[in-house]
Amino acid sequence: MSQIGSFALLLALGLSSYSFLAGLVALLGKDAVSARLGETARRAGIATFAAVLLAGVVLVVAAFNDDFSIAYIFHHSNRDLPAAYKFAVLWSGQEGSLLFWSLLLAGYGFVLRLRYKTDQRLFAYASVIIASVQVFFLLILNFAAHPFGTMQGQLPGDGNGLNPLLQYPEMVIHPPMLYLGYVGFTVPFAFALGALIMKYPGEKWIHITRRWTMVTWGFLTIGVFLGAHWAYAVLGWGGYWGWDPVENASLMPWLTGTAFLHSVMMQEKRGMLKVWNMSLIFATFLLSMLGTFLTRSGVISSVHAFAQSSIGTWFLVFIGLTLAVCSFFLVANRDHLKSEHKLESLVSRESSFLFNNLLLLVVCFTILWGTFFPILSEFVQGHKVTVGPPFFNRVAVPVALLLLLLTAVGPLLAWRKTSVESLKRNFLFPAIGSVAVGGMMILFGVRPWEDPSYFYATMAAILSALVTFTVISEFLRGGRVIAGKSGMNLVSAMLHLYHRNTRRYGGYIVHFGVALVIVGILGQPFNKEVEKEMAFGDKINIDPYTLVCQSYTQDDNPNYGNEWAIINVFRGGKQITTMYPERRFYKASGQPQTLPRIYPSFREDLFLVADLYVVYEGKNETTGRPIIKAHLNPLVPWIWIGLIIMVFGTITALIPNAAAVRATAPAPVRAPAEVGAGD
């Protein structure tokens, strides 16, 4: 099977190279021969997808067949690995994940090349640029990180097994979502660079790529949050975001992609920020590649990263070449990107988008600096100096609060200029509601003046409420207008409004989801934790719960052995659930894994909902007693609920607008004719 896979990758390299070179030559000419050559290049790009797909299928089939003659299968699978995780073998190691990246890129290119008639020349440019990226990855797969390398000597009877951290249902979904986001940004990048090279007139390239960008952003959003949930549910430390370098690598392109989605509206509406938008989409693609470099070069230490590898040099060269090409065309064609209008007022929607962009880039630069600081410090001083969460939080938390403020205020501002009277009228209801929320927090005992973390939590609650009330007021205001014109009831009018401008109101729903995510994060200062050695019958009290150890037990299956605690949970003297925190020992890899158990519950106080998070940390070697650690994490479930709402809002924004309702004017009443008229 390895020969079939190797041949498929070589064939894919040949096809993608032809697609790139022939497509490039075709773009330079304008005769019938060039047109035919361009068509063959398009078809070669389509065939590339088939070849890479064949290679991916071969690797997955080898995993299911336990073909340990392939070194990659030996290192990342074993006979007793459950079937669902056999699929995860494809992206569990360096070579397989690069193959998966190449497969997704070929898939995106396949769809793009089928839709080429939308604008043949622009799509031809985008196709050539995507082919060039495809060539890069296929060169690595064929010559630097070959997934079909074979074992030498006697074949092993079993493999080393999949990394235990990846043997969790979410990890069958998280990497594909993240990669769909990373890889997907290649498409808007290709269109943007193609439009810049050919000096494409107008903003049509933005309209063409809007859905590509939103879908990609949606995938990346899901990937980032699923990664946070995986860290929360598997790593057993009680948190969901530790500013790990690989976590940072996924967040940076999300930040610049978010900035692009906002600022590109200024280019559509007002013809502004053309250079800025080009730079943002270029930066988003480059940061996606940089994230791939971080996880595969071995220059950083992370629970998510792959081992030390020589392919980091390949990525650095590719990033350098891409940056040089983008910079050259930005400078050479800068006259084509002149803004058609200027910022007229600081109190306008344009200014809110601009400040939003600046704040997102401040966070992105801070994360970039903190992530690379250990490497820079080692280069300058000879030893690594790492920075931890306090460094990132010092910048990210205040900036996040300012972003929330802009998220709330932005929809209330008009294009060009907003009158003070209009702002007061639109802002009154949301402002009163958010201040009331802050007052309620103080009433329930939060003292923001006593601790900075309490202050930030209170401000986050107030601003999240401000966003929520702004979204509600926008729906109500628009609904009243339609109800007044059409005679609909208010609810029907708001639903029609929602369907009539899906992009705008889908965006508001995304903003509401973001507000809920912030609500979930603001509970962190109120977290509690207790750790104790627990024999049978021992108790742990963590307000308002009492945990009682009923027993400990163990089991064995072909893939792993495990032991777990049986913990009864009481509240107010009444048992509400039983939890089973677990530790596993995987036989093939010889690695342990801790699996906490999480019980989300509604509470009758300020926090409304909280996670009871229980970890079985193993046994004290001295006393032989098991150690149980319990966390009470207020509001965390709102993070995952917020993600669902963000995804729903994104899907909404992708739906075409419904036709506007038409108000039927009443028929004019005709006066009766006078008797005898005309006689």
BAMILUM-467781 format. One record per residue (C-alpha): x, y, z. Coordinates in steps of 0.2 Angstrom, whole numbers, padded with zeros to 4 digits, always signed. Example, Ala and Ser with C-alpha at 12.3 -4.5 7.8 and 13.67 -1.06 7.14 Angstrom:
residues 2
+0062-0022+0039
+0068-0005+0036
end
This chain:
residues 679
+0000+0000+0000
+0014+0012+0003
+0019+0011-0015
+0001+0017-0020
+0002+0031-0008
+0019+0036-0013
+0014+0036-0032
-0002+0046-0028
+0009+0060-0019
+0021+0060-0034
+0007+0061-0046
-0001+0075-0036
+0015+0085-0036
+0017+0083-0055
-0001+0089-0057
+0000+0103-0046
+0016+0109-0053
+0009+0108-0070
-0007+0118-0064
+0004+0131-0057
+0017+0133-0072
+0004+0131-0086
-0008+0142-0077
+0005+0156-0075
+0010+0155-0093
-0008+0156-0098
-0011+0172-0088
+0004+0180-0097
-0004+0177-0114
-0021+0182-0121
-0023+0172-0137
-0033+0156-0140
-0018+0145-0136
-0016+0153-0119
-0034+0150-0115
-0033+0131-0119
-0017+0130-0109
-0026+0139-0094
-0040+0126-0096
-0028+0111-0095
-0021+0120-0079
-0038+0121-0071
-0041+0102-0075
-0024+0097-0068
-0029+0107-0052
-0045+0096-0051
-0035+0080-0054
-0023+0085-0040
-0038+0083-0028
-0041+0066-0034
-0022+0061-0032
-0021+0068-0014
-0037+0060-0009
-0031+0043-0015
-0015+0046-0004
-0026+0051+0011
-0037+0036+0008
-0022+0024+0007
-0016+0030+0024
-0032+0028+0033
-0035+0011+0025
-0017+0006+0031
-0022+0012+0049
-0038+0001+0049
-0028-0014+0042
-0014-0012+0055
-0001-0011+0041
+0014-0008+0052
+0026-0010+0038
+0022+0009+0036
+0032+0018+0049
+0019+0031+0051
+0006+0018+0056
+0018+0010+0067
+0021+0026+0077
+0003+0032+0078
-0008+0017+0079
-0010+0000+0087
-0021-0015+0084
-0033-0012+0099
-0036+0006+0094
-0055+0010+0093
-0061+0012+0075
-0066+0031+0077
-0048+0035+0082
-0041+0026+0067
-0047+0041+0057
-0038+0052+0069
-0022+0043+0065
-0022+0054+0048
-0019+0070+0058
-0011+0063+0074
+0007+0064+0068
+0018+0077+0058
+0018+0068+0041
-0001+0063+0042
-0006+0081+0047
+0003+0088+0032
-0005+0076+0021
-0022+0081+0028
-0018+0099+0026
-0014+0096+0008
-0030+0086+0005
-0040+0100+0012
-0031+0113+0001
-0034+0102-0014
-0053+0101-0009
-0054+0120-0008
-0045+0121-0024
-0057+0108-0032
-0073+0118-0027
-0065+0135-0033
-0060+0127-0050
-0078+0121-0053
-0085+0138-0050
-0073+0147-0062
-0086+0154-0073
-0091+0167-0060
-0076+0177-0066
-0064+0167-0076
-0049+0178-0076
-0049+0182-0057
-0053+0163-0053
-0038+0159-0065
-0026+0170-0054
-0033+0162-0038
-0031+0145-0045
-0013+0148-0049
-0009+0155-0032
-0018+0140-0023
-0008+0128-0035
+0009+0137-0029
+0004+0134-0011
-0001+0116-0015
+0016+0113-0023
+0025+0118-0007
+0016+0106+0004
+0018+0092-0009
+0036+0095-0010
+0037+0093+0009
+0027+0077+0008
+0037+0069-0005
+0055+0074+0001
+0055+0080+0019
+0040+0072+0028
+0035+0057+0018
+0020+0048+0026
+0023+0032+0017
+0040+0028+0023
+0043+0009+0027
+0050+0000+0042
+0066-0008+0041
+0070-0026+0047
+0057-0038+0054
+0040-0031+0055
+0033-0027+0072
+0018-0036+0079
+0010-0020+0086
+0011-0002+0085
+0016+0012+0097
-0002+0018+0098
-0011+0034+0096
-0006+0048+0109
-0018+0046+0124
-0022+0065+0123
-0030+0062+0106
-0040+0047+0112
-0055+0058+0116
-0071+0060+0105
-0068+0079+0102
-0051+0076+0095
-0060+0067+0080
-0068+0084+0076
-0056+0098+0083
-0041+0096+0071
-0052+0095+0055
-0061+0111+0061
-0045+0120+0065
-0037+0114+0049
-0052+0119+0038
-0050+0136+0046
-0031+0137+0043
-0031+0130+0026
-0047+0139+0021
-0039+0157+0023
-0029+0152+0007
-0044+0155-0004
-0047+0173+0001
-0028+0176+0001
-0027+0169-0017
-0042+0180-0023
-0035+0196-0014
-0017+0193-0021
-0024+0189-0038
-0035+0205-0038
-0020+0215-0033
-0009+0208-0046
-0021+0211-0060
-0027+0228-0053
-0045+0221-0052
-0057+0235-0054
-0071+0238-0040
-0075+0228-0025
-0081+0212-0034
-0067+0201-0027
-0073+0205-0010
-0091+0200-0014
-0084+0184-0022
-0074+0179-0007
-0086+0185+0007
-0094+0168+0010
-0077+0159+0008
-0070+0170+0022
-0085+0168+0033
-0085+0149+0031
-0067+0149+0035
-0068+0160+0050
-0083+0149+0056
-0072+0134+0055
-0058+0142+0064
-0069+0148+0077
-0076+0131+0080
-0058+0124+0080
-0052+0136+0093
-0066+0134+0105
-0066+0115+0103
-0047+0116+0107
-0051+0125+0123
-0065+0113+0128
-0053+0098+0125
-0040+0106+0136
-0054+0109+0149
-0061+0091+0148
-0045+0081+0145
-0030+0089+0153
-0037+0089+0171
-0030+0106+0176
-0047+0114+0178
-0044+0128+0165
-0048+0130+0146
-0035+0142+0140
-0017+0143+0147
-0009+0154+0133
+0000+0139+0127
+0011+0144+0111
+0000+0132+0100
-0016+0139+0107
-0009+0157+0103
-0005+0151+0085
-0023+0147+0082
-0029+0163+0090
-0018+0175+0080
-0026+0172+0062
-0043+0172+0070
-0040+0189+0077
-0034+0196+0060
-0047+0187+0051
-0060+0195+0063
-0053+0212+0059
-0054+0209+0041
-0072+0204+0041
-0076+0220+0050
-0065+0232+0040
-0069+0225+0023
-0087+0232+0026
-0079+0249+0025
-0072+0245+0008
-0089+0239+0002
-0099+0253+0009
-0087+0268+0007
-0072+0262-0004
-0060+0265+0011
-0046+0255+0019
-0041+0246+0003
-0022+0244+0008
-0027+0239+0026
-0039+0225+0020
-0026+0218+0008
-0013+0218+0022
-0025+0210+0034
-0029+0195+0023
-0011+0193+0019
-0007+0194+0037
-0020+0181+0041
-0013+0168+0028
+0004+0171+0034
-0001+0169+0053
-0009+0153+0048
+0007+0147+0040
+0017+0153+0055
+0006+0143+0067
+0009+0128+0056
+0028+0132+0058
+0027+0133+0077
+0019+0116+0079
+0030+0107+0067
+0047+0115+0069
+0051+0110+0087
+0056+0128+0091
+0043+0129+0105
+0038+0117+0119
+0020+0113+0120
+0008+0099+0124
+0001+0102+0106
+0017+0103+0096
+0025+0089+0086
+0043+0084+0089
+0059+0093+0083
+0059+0093+0064
+0069+0099+0050
+0054+0105+0040
+0054+0121+0050
+0066+0128+0038
+0055+0124+0023
+0041+0134+0031
+0052+0149+0035
+0058+0150+0017
+0040+0149+0011
+0034+0162+0023
+0048+0173+0018
+0045+0171-0001
+0026+0174+0002
+0029+0190+0012
+0041+0196-0002
+0029+0193-0016
+0014+0202-0006
+0025+0217-0001
+0031+0219-0019
+0014+0220-0026
+0007+0231-0012
+0020+0243-0016
+0020+0242-0035
+0001+0243-0036
-0002+0255-0021
-0010+0268-0033
-0024+0255-0037
-0028+0254-0019
-0032+0273-0015
-0046+0276-0004
-0062+0284-0012
-0067+0293+0004
-0059+0299+0020
-0065+0297+0038
-0077+0311+0042
-0081+0309+0060
-0075+0300+0075
-0093+0297+0080
-0097+0286+0065
-0098+0267+0061
-0082+0269+0051
-0072+0275+0066
-0079+0261+0077
-0073+0248+0064
-0056+0256+0063
-0054+0256+0082
-0060+0238+0082
-0046+0234+0070
-0033+0243+0080
-0037+0234+0096
-0038+0217+0088
-0021+0220+0081
-0014+0226+0097
-0019+0209+0105
-0012+0199+0090
+0005+0208+0091
+0005+0205+0110
+0002+0187+0108
+0015+0186+0094
+0028+0195+0104
+0025+0184+0120
+0025+0168+0110
+0041+0171+0101
+0050+0180+0116
+0058+0164+0123
+0066+0161+0106
+0072+0179+0104
+0078+0179+0122
+0088+0163+0119
+0095+0171+0103
+0100+0187+0112
+0105+0180+0130
+0109+0162+0127
+0095+0156+0138
+0076+0155+0136
+0065+0167+0146
+0047+0162+0145
+0032+0173+0148
+0016+0166+0156
-0003+0170+0157
+0000+0186+0168
+0009+0194+0153
-0005+0190+0140
-0019+0195+0152
-0011+0212+0156
-0015+0217+0138
-0029+0205+0133
-0041+0209+0147
-0042+0228+0145
-0042+0227+0126
-0056+0214+0127
-0066+0226+0137
-0064+0240+0125
-0068+0228+0111
-0084+0224+0120
-0088+0242+0121
-0086+0245+0103
-0096+0229+0099
-0110+0237+0109
-0109+0255+0102
-0104+0251+0084
-0122+0246+0078
-0129+0262+0086
-0118+0273+0075
-0122+0279+0057
-0111+0279+0042
-0101+0295+0039
-0107+0304+0055
-0119+0301+0070
-0129+0315+0078
-0127+0317+0097
-0146+0316+0099
-0148+0300+0089
-0134+0292+0100
-0143+0297+0116
-0159+0291+0110
-0152+0274+0104
-0140+0271+0118
-0152+0275+0133
-0161+0258+0135
-0145+0248+0133
-0135+0259+0145
-0149+0258+0159
-0149+0239+0157
-0131+0237+0158
-0129+0249+0173
-0143+0239+0182
-0133+0223+0179
-0118+0231+0187
-0128+0236+0202
-0135+0218+0204
-0117+0211+0205
-0113+0223+0219
-0129+0219+0228
-0125+0201+0227
-0108+0204+0235
-0095+0207+0222
-0084+0221+0227
-0075+0228+0212
-0065+0240+0222
-0057+0227+0232
-0048+0217+0219
-0043+0220+0201
-0050+0204+0195
-0066+0208+0203
-0066+0225+0194
-0063+0217+0177
-0076+0204+0180
-0089+0217+0184
-0084+0228+0169
-0085+0212+0158
-0103+0209+0165
-0108+0227+0162
-0101+0228+0144
-0108+0210+0140
-0125+0216+0146
-0123+0232+0135
-0119+0221+0120
-0135+0210+0123
-0146+0225+0126
-0140+0233+0110
-0144+0218+0100
-0161+0217+0107
-0164+0236+0104
-0158+0234+0086
-0171+0220+0083
-0185+0230+0092
-0181+0246+0083
-0181+0238+0066
-0196+0227+0070
-0207+0242+0075
-0203+0250+0058
-0208+0235+0048
-0224+0232+0059
-0229+0250+0057
-0228+0249+0038
-0234+0231+0035
-0247+0229+0049
-0238+0213+0055
-0236+0210+0074
-0220+0214+0082
-0213+0196+0083
-0217+0192+0065
-0209+0209+0060
-0193+0205+0069
-0192+0188+0061
-0195+0196+0043
-0182+0209+0048
-0170+0195+0052
-0173+0186+0036
-0172+0202+0025
-0154+0207+0031
-0146+0191+0036
-0129+0197+0035
-0132+0212+0047
-0143+0202+0060
-0132+0187+0059
-0118+0198+0064
-0128+0204+0079
-0131+0186+0084
-0113+0183+0083
-0110+0198+0094
-0122+0191+0107
-0113+0175+0107
-0097+0184+0110
-0105+0193+0125
-0110+0176+0132
-0092+0169+0130
-0086+0184+0140
-0099+0181+0153
-0092+0163+0154
-0074+0170+0156
-0078+0183+0169
-0082+0169+0182
-0064+0165+0183
-0060+0176+0198
-0073+0167+0208
-0066+0149+0205
-0063+0138+0220
-0053+0122+0222
-0050+0109+0235
-0038+0095+0235
-0038+0080+0248
-0033+0062+0250
-0049+0053+0251
-0052+0036+0259
-0069+0027+0258
-0082+0038+0266
-0071+0054+0267
-0079+0071+0262
-0074+0086+0253
-0084+0102+0255
-0084+0115+0241
-0098+0127+0242
-0112+0122+0240
-0108+0104+0237
-0102+0090+0248
-0092+0076+0239
-0092+0059+0247
-0080+0045+0242
-0091+0029+0240
-0077+0018+0233
-0063+0016+0220
-0062+0002+0207
-0052-0003+0191
-0055-0011+0175
-0045-0018+0160
-0048-0018+0141
-0037-0022+0126
-0032-0003+0123
-0029+0003+0141
-0031-0001+0159
-0040+0011+0171
-0045+0015+0188
-0058+0028+0194
-0066+0035+0210
-0085+0034+0213
-0090+0051+0221
-0107+0054+0227
-0112+0073+0226
-0124+0081+0238
-0131+0098+0239
-0142+0104+0254
-0141+0086+0261
-0148+0078+0245
-0139+0068+0233
-0139+0075+0215
-0127+0065+0205
-0113+0052+0205
-0096+0057+0197
-0083+0045+0191
-0066+0054+0188
-0054+0042+0180
-0036+0038+0176
-0030+0027+0162
-0014+0019+0157
-0013+0015+0138
-0004-0001+0135
+0004+0002+0117
+0011+0019+0121
+0014+0016+0140
+0007+0033+0144
-0005+0038+0157
-0020+0050+0155
-0031+0059+0168
-0050+0061+0163
-0059+0073+0174
-0078+0073+0176
-0088+0088+0174
-0106+0092+0181
-0114+0108+0175
-0127+0113+0187
-0139+0128+0189
-0137+0138+0205
-0148+0149+0215
-0136+0164+0217
-0126+0176+0206
-0118+0164+0195
-0134+0155+0189
-0123+0140+0182
-0107+0133+0187
-0096+0117+0183
-0092+0105+0197
-0075+0098+0190
-0068+0083+0199
-0051+0075+0195
-0044+0059+0201
-0025+0063+0202
-0019+0046+0207
-0012+0039+0223
-0001+0046+0236
+0014+0034+0235
+0018+0037+0254
+0001+0034+0261
-0007+0024+0247
-0022+0035+0247
-0030+0042+0232
-0030+0060+0229
-0046+0069+0223
-0046+0088+0217
-0062+0097+0215
-0065+0113+0206
-0080+0124+0206
-0080+0135+0190
-0094+0148+0189
-0101+0152+0173
-0090+0142+0162
-0104+0133+0153
-0109+0150+0145
-0093+0149+0135
-0099+0134+0125
-0117+0140+0124
-0109+0157+0117
-0100+0146+0104
-0116+0138+0098
-0124+0155+0096
-0109+0162+0087
-0110+0147+0074
-0128+0150+0072
-0126+0168+0069
-0112+0164+0056
-0123+0152+0047
-0137+0165+0047
-0126+0178+0039
-0122+0166+0025
-0140+0163+0020
-0147+0174+0006
-0158+0188+0010
-0177+0186+0009
-0187+0198-0002
-0193+0214+0007
-0211+0214+0013
-0222+0226+0003
-0235+0236+0012
-0251+0236+0003
-0258+0254+0002
-0277+0255+0005
-0288+0258-0010
-0294+0276-0012
-0312+0279-0007
-0322+0286-0022
-0335+0299-0018
-0352+0295-0024
-0358+0304-0040
-0370+0318-0037
-0388+0315-0042
-0392+0322-0059
-0374+0326-0063
-0372+0326-0082
-0390+0327-0085
end
